[in-house]
């Protein structure tokens, strides 16, 4: 799925088993417009069978000393809005289930 805005072309990579909110794409495009220096943008992911729990706030952190990664916001309540600036500062990667 592509979205054209001014001179930018956006491509949304989305897992085929993902359920999306109606405003998901417009939210991703708005975040990219607010951060023109960003190369990609992740989505908040919720567990399918526990939609009140967050799987990740768009991405995760990687600990190279232990060789492990963890999703940011994992198991947080879905109705709690994260501090986007803090999440983006901590994020080492974007989760591929939904990314722009």
Biotite code that builds the C-alpha atoms (Angstrom):
import biotite.structure as struc

atoms = struc.array([
    struc.Atom([0.000, 0.000, 0.000], chain_id="A", res_id=1, res_name="UNK", atom_name="CA", element="C"),
    struc.Atom([1.474, 3.392, -0.956], chain_id="A", res_id=2, res_name="UNK", atom_name="CA", element="C"),
    struc.Atom([0.469, 6.870, 0.072], chain_id="A", res_id=3, res_name="UNK", atom_name="CA", element="C"),
    struc.Atom([1.648, 9.975, -1.763], chain_id="A", res_id=4, res_name="UNK", atom_name="CA", element="C"),
    struc.Atom([1.928, 13.278, 0.068], chain_id="A", res_id=5, res_name="UNK", atom_name="CA", element="C"),
    struc.Atom([3.557, 16.261, -1.641], chain_id="A", res_id=6, res_name="UNK", atom_name="CA", element="C"),
    struc.Atom([6.929, 15.023, -2.932], chain_id="A", res_id=7, res_name="UNK", atom_name="CA", element="C"),
    struc.Atom([7.115, 12.039, -0.565], chain_id="A", res_id=8, res_name="UNK", atom_name="CA", element="C"),
    struc.Atom([6.072, 8.479, -1.237], chain_id="A", res_id=9, res_name="UNK", atom_name="CA", element="C"),
    struc.Atom([5.319, 6.317, 1.778], chain_id="A", res_id=10, res_name="UNK", atom_name="CA", element="C"),
    struc.Atom([5.255, 2.527, 1.770], chain_id="A", res_id=11, res_name="UNK", atom_name="CA", element="C"),
    struc.Atom([3.536, 0.690, 4.622], chain_id="A", res_id=12, res_name="UNK", atom_name="CA", element="C"),
    struc.Atom([4.849, -2.801, 5.333], chain_id="A", res_id=13, res_name="UNK", atom_name="CA", element="C"),
    struc.Atom([2.252, -4.738, 7.256], chain_id="A", res_id=14, res_name="UNK", atom_name="CA", element="C"),
    struc.Atom([1.979, -8.397, 8.251], chain_id="A", res_id=15, res_name="UNK", atom_name="CA", element="C"),
    struc.Atom([-0.909, -10.090, 6.465], chain_id="A", res_id=16, res_name="UNK", atom_name="CA", element="C"),
    struc.Atom([-2.481, -11.224, 9.766], chain_id="A", res_id=17, res_name="UNK", atom_name="CA", element="C"),
    struc.Atom([-2.514, -7.747, 11.317], chain_id="A", res_id=18, res_name="UNK", atom_name="CA", element="C"),
    struc.Atom([-5.723, -6.034, 12.395], chain_id="A", res_id=19, res_name="UNK", atom_name="CA", element="C"),
    struc.Atom([-5.457, -2.237, 12.089], chain_id="A", res_id=20, res_name="UNK", atom_name="CA", element="C"),
    struc.Atom([-7.351, 0.707, 13.499], chain_id="A", res_id=21, res_name="UNK", atom_name="CA", element="C"),
    struc.Atom([-9.091, 2.919, 10.922], chain_id="A", res_id=22, res_name="UNK", atom_name="CA", element="C"),
    struc.Atom([-6.692, 5.848, 11.454], chain_id="A", res_id=23, res_name="UNK", atom_name="CA", element="C"),
    struc.Atom([-3.445, 3.813, 11.564], chain_id="A", res_id=24, res_name="UNK", atom_name="CA", element="C"),
    struc.Atom([-2.078, 4.896, 8.209], chain_id="A", res_id=25, res_name="UNK", atom_name="CA", element="C"),
    struc.Atom([-2.891, 8.571, 8.727], chain_id="A", res_id=26, res_name="UNK", atom_name="CA", element="C"),
    struc.Atom([-1.182, 8.439, 12.140], chain_id="A", res_id=27, res_name="UNK", atom_name="CA", element="C"),
    struc.Atom([1.970, 6.947, 10.590], chain_id="A", res_id=28, res_name="UNK", atom_name="CA", element="C"),
    struc.Atom([2.029, 9.575, 7.843], chain_id="A", res_id=29, res_name="UNK", atom_name="CA", element="C"),
    struc.Atom([1.505, 12.363, 10.397], chain_id="A", res_id=30, res_name="UNK", atom_name="CA", element="C"),
    struc.Atom([4.423, 11.104, 12.505], chain_id="A", res_id=31, res_name="UNK", atom_name="CA", element="C"),
    struc.Atom([6.675, 10.933, 9.463], chain_id="A", res_id=32, res_name="UNK", atom_name="CA", element="C"),
    struc.Atom([5.673, 14.490, 8.522], chain_id="A", res_id=33, res_name="UNK", atom_name="CA", element="C"),
    struc.Atom([6.539, 15.621, 12.057], chain_id="A", res_id=34, res_name="UNK", atom_name="CA", element="C"),
    struc.Atom([9.927, 13.877, 11.845], chain_id="A", res_id=35, res_name="UNK", atom_name="CA", element="C"),
    struc.Atom([11.251, 14.407, 8.304], chain_id="A", res_id=36, res_name="UNK", atom_name="CA", element="C"),
    struc.Atom([14.673, 13.216, 9.490], chain_id="A", res_id=37, res_name="UNK", atom_name="CA", element="C"),
    struc.Atom([13.274, 9.752, 10.316], chain_id="A", res_id=38, res_name="UNK", atom_name="CA", element="C"),
    struc.Atom([13.839, 6.956, 7.837], chain_id="A", res_id=39, res_name="UNK", atom_name="CA", element="C"),
    struc.Atom([11.011, 4.759, 9.113], chain_id="A", res_id=40, res_name="UNK", atom_name="CA", element="C"),
    struc.Atom([8.251, 4.683, 11.670], chain_id="A", res_id=41, res_name="UNK", atom_name="CA", element="C"),
    struc.Atom([6.838, 1.812, 13.721], chain_id="A", res_id=42, res_name="UNK", atom_name="CA", element="C"),
    struc.Atom([3.340, 1.242, 15.040], chain_id="A", res_id=43, res_name="UNK", atom_name="CA", element="C"),
    struc.Atom([2.072, 0.435, 18.493], chain_id="A", res_id=44, res_name="UNK", atom_name="CA", element="C"),
    struc.Atom([1.330, -3.276, 18.427], chain_id="A", res_id=45, res_name="UNK", atom_name="CA", element="C"),
    struc.Atom([-1.178, -4.955, 20.724], chain_id="A", res_id=46, res_name="UNK", atom_name="CA", element="C"),
    struc.Atom([-1.639, -8.634, 21.419], chain_id="A", res_id=47, res_name="UNK", atom_name="CA", element="C"),
    struc.Atom([-4.497, -10.069, 19.350], chain_id="A", res_id=48, res_name="UNK", atom_name="CA", element="C"),
    struc.Atom([-5.965, -12.133, 22.181], chain_id="A", res_id=49, res_name="UNK", atom_name="CA", element="C"),
    struc.Atom([-5.210, -9.464, 24.809], chain_id="A", res_id=50, res_name="UNK", atom_name="CA", element="C"),
    struc.Atom([-5.886, -6.156, 23.006], chain_id="A", res_id=51, res_name="UNK", atom_name="CA", element="C"),
    struc.Atom([-5.661, -4.287, 26.309], chain_id="A", res_id=52, res_name="UNK", atom_name="CA", element="C"),
    struc.Atom([-1.918, -5.178, 26.472], chain_id="A", res_id=53, res_name="UNK", atom_name="CA", element="C"),
    struc.Atom([0.872, -3.677, 24.358], chain_id="A", res_id=54, res_name="UNK", atom_name="CA", element="C"),
    struc.Atom([3.216, -5.992, 22.509], chain_id="A", res_id=55, res_name="UNK", atom_name="CA", element="C"),
    struc.Atom([5.482, -3.085, 21.560], chain_id="A", res_id=56, res_name="UNK", atom_name="CA", element="C"),
    struc.Atom([5.532, 0.663, 21.126], chain_id="A", res_id=57, res_name="UNK", atom_name="CA", element="C"),
    struc.Atom([6.787, 0.409, 17.553], chain_id="A", res_id=58, res_name="UNK", atom_name="CA", element="C"),
    struc.Atom([10.231, -0.978, 18.221], chain_id="A", res_id=59, res_name="UNK", atom_name="CA", element="C"),
    struc.Atom([12.731, -2.236, 20.713], chain_id="A", res_id=60, res_name="UNK", atom_name="CA", element="C"),
    struc.Atom([16.109, -2.015, 22.355], chain_id="A", res_id=61, res_name="UNK", atom_name="CA", element="C"),
    struc.Atom([19.123, -4.219, 21.807], chain_id="A", res_id=62, res_name="UNK", atom_name="CA", element="C"),
    struc.Atom([21.718, -5.060, 24.474], chain_id="A", res_id=63, res_name="UNK", atom_name="CA", element="C"),
    struc.Atom([24.892, -5.996, 22.592], chain_id="A", res_id=64, res_name="UNK", atom_name="CA", element="C"),
    struc.Atom([26.688, -7.143, 25.760], chain_id="A", res_id=65, res_name="UNK", atom_name="CA", element="C"),
    struc.Atom([24.098, -9.826, 26.486], chain_id="A", res_id=66, res_name="UNK", atom_name="CA", element="C"),
    struc.Atom([22.983, -10.303, 22.880], chain_id="A", res_id=67, res_name="UNK", atom_name="CA", element="C"),
    struc.Atom([19.301, -9.839, 23.711], chain_id="A", res_id=68, res_name="UNK", atom_name="CA", element="C"),
    struc.Atom([16.564, -7.504, 22.580], chain_id="A", res_id=69, res_name="UNK", atom_name="CA", element="C"),
    struc.Atom([13.297, -6.436, 24.127], chain_id="A", res_id=70, res_name="UNK", atom_name="CA", element="C"),
    struc.Atom([10.256, -4.631, 22.825], chain_id="A", res_id=71, res_name="UNK", atom_name="CA", element="C"),
    struc.Atom([9.610, -1.182, 24.262], chain_id="A", res_id=72, res_name="UNK", atom_name="CA", element="C"),
    struc.Atom([6.354, -0.974, 26.203], chain_id="A", res_id=73, res_name="UNK", atom_name="CA", element="C"),
    struc.Atom([5.826, -4.732, 26.367], chain_id="A", res_id=74, res_name="UNK", atom_name="CA", element="C"),
    struc.Atom([2.787, -5.615, 28.532], chain_id="A", res_id=75, res_name="UNK", atom_name="CA", element="C"),
    struc.Atom([1.905, -1.955, 29.179], chain_id="A", res_id=76, res_name="UNK", atom_name="CA", element="C"),
    struc.Atom([-1.791, -1.130, 29.275], chain_id="A", res_id=77, res_name="UNK", atom_name="CA", element="C"),
    struc.Atom([-2.983, -0.190, 25.787], chain_id="A", res_id=78, res_name="UNK", atom_name="CA", element="C"),
    struc.Atom([-4.876, 2.855, 27.070], chain_id="A", res_id=79, res_name="UNK", atom_name="CA", element="C"),
    struc.Atom([-1.646, 4.411, 28.413], chain_id="A", res_id=80, res_name="UNK", atom_name="CA", element="C"),
    struc.Atom([-0.027, 6.692, 25.851], chain_id="A", res_id=81, res_name="UNK", atom_name="CA", element="C"),
    struc.Atom([3.783, 6.475, 25.758], chain_id="A", res_id=82, res_name="UNK", atom_name="CA", element="C"),
    struc.Atom([6.160, 9.426, 25.787], chain_id="A", res_id=83, res_name="UNK", atom_name="CA", element="C"),
    struc.Atom([6.946, 9.368, 22.051], chain_id="A", res_id=84, res_name="UNK", atom_name="CA", element="C"),
    struc.Atom([10.184, 11.350, 22.407], chain_id="A", res_id=85, res_name="UNK", atom_name="CA", element="C"),
    struc.Atom([11.489, 8.951, 25.074], chain_id="A", res_id=86, res_name="UNK", atom_name="CA", element="C"),
    struc.Atom([10.468, 5.868, 23.105], chain_id="A", res_id=87, res_name="UNK", atom_name="CA", element="C"),
    struc.Atom([12.175, 7.148, 19.957], chain_id="A", res_id=88, res_name="UNK", atom_name="CA", element="C"),
    struc.Atom([15.330, 7.981, 21.954], chain_id="A", res_id=89, res_name="UNK", atom_name="CA", element="C"),
    struc.Atom([15.508, 4.416, 23.321], chain_id="A", res_id=90, res_name="UNK", atom_name="CA", element="C"),
    struc.Atom([14.532, 2.615, 20.117], chain_id="A", res_id=91, res_name="UNK", atom_name="CA", element="C"),
    struc.Atom([17.275, 0.655, 18.365], chain_id="A", res_id=92, res_name="UNK", atom_name="CA", element="C"),
    struc.Atom([15.033, -0.958, 15.745], chain_id="A", res_id=93, res_name="UNK", atom_name="CA", element="C"),
    struc.Atom([11.524, -0.833, 14.313], chain_id="A", res_id=94, res_name="UNK", atom_name="CA", element="C"),
    struc.Atom([9.415, -3.998, 14.484], chain_id="A", res_id=95, res_name="UNK", atom_name="CA", element="C"),
    struc.Atom([8.604, -5.254, 11.006], chain_id="A", res_id=96, res_name="UNK", atom_name="CA", element="C"),
    struc.Atom([4.988, -6.292, 11.715], chain_id="A", res_id=97, res_name="UNK", atom_name="CA", element="C"),
    struc.Atom([3.921, -2.737, 10.880], chain_id="A", res_id=98, res_name="UNK", atom_name="CA", element="C"),
    struc.Atom([6.327, -0.071, 9.743], chain_id="A", res_id=99, res_name="UNK", atom_name="CA", element="C"),
    struc.Atom([6.326, 2.875, 7.409], chain_id="A", res_id=100, res_name="UNK", atom_name="CA", element="C"),
])
